[in-house]
Amino acid sequence: MLARCGAEKIWHWAHKGRRHCDQWWENETEWHRSWKNQFSSDWQEIPARDAQGELHIADIKTPYGLTIEFQHSAIKLDEVVKRTKFYDQVIWIIDATRRPTDLAQYAQMLEYNYPDRFDGVDIYTVHHTETRLLKEWGSLGRIVGFDYGGDNLCLLTAAQGHNRYLFDFPKAEFSKSIIDGKPLPVVQFGEPTQRRYRRRRGY
């Protein structure tokens, strides 16, 4: 590890030569560090090798096997799929403020779609092409959190056909749930037209 103690950026530790050892490496932003520092330093930057012996470093790896990847920069779908298969139990948190159009599309989505209220939670049912981020991340089959700034994540935890189900979830509660090893809330299905919001084991 190398100590980064410059005058302009917040002091932090960095892996020596990480860009040369992990092909999935990307420049770490203040957004990355802010998220990662919500968790124990023992959970950060955890290395593992794939079947070919290539080294990959998870942003966060919990003791119970869950990986959290924080994604700021643009990324190709095939790489997302490859990383998801490698980590398996993984939650993706996406910096949704990087492209101004994403925030505008999010605001438009909320304006044009009326939420259904289940168990005190507003759940939006939207088409999978409603926003660019949904097109990119909506078919992954894992929990995805879109960080539009503010105190909440926009969580995508379920898909059914062309529909995607979204709801706001406090960032502080998200971090606490991960730290405590508690399941995140997800949208589950009963009858075809019914949805409910509850906590379920597993990711």
Number of C-alpha atoms within 10 A of each C-alpha: 10 10 11 12 11 9 7 6 10 10 11 12 10 13 12 11 10 17 12 10 14 15 12 16 13 14 9 13 12 10 12 17 14 10 15 20 12 13 17 12 11 11 18 18 16 15 12 13 12 10 7 6 8 11 16 21 20 21 19 25 23 18 11 9 12 17 22 22 21 22 20 19 13 9 12 8 12 9 11 17 13 11 16 19 11 15 19 15 17 22 20 19 21 21 19 21 15 14 11 9 13 18 18 12 15 19 11 13 16 12 10 9 12 13 17 13 13 14 9 8 15 15 22 20 20 21 19 21 14 15 19 14 17 20 12 15 20 24 15 15 14 19 19 24 26 23 21 17 13 8 12 18 24 21 23 23 22 20 22 13 8 12 16 22 22 24 21 17 17 14 19 12 14 18 15 14 14 16 15 8 14 14 15 19 18 21 20 16 14 8 6 7 6 9 17 16 18 14 13 13 10 9 16
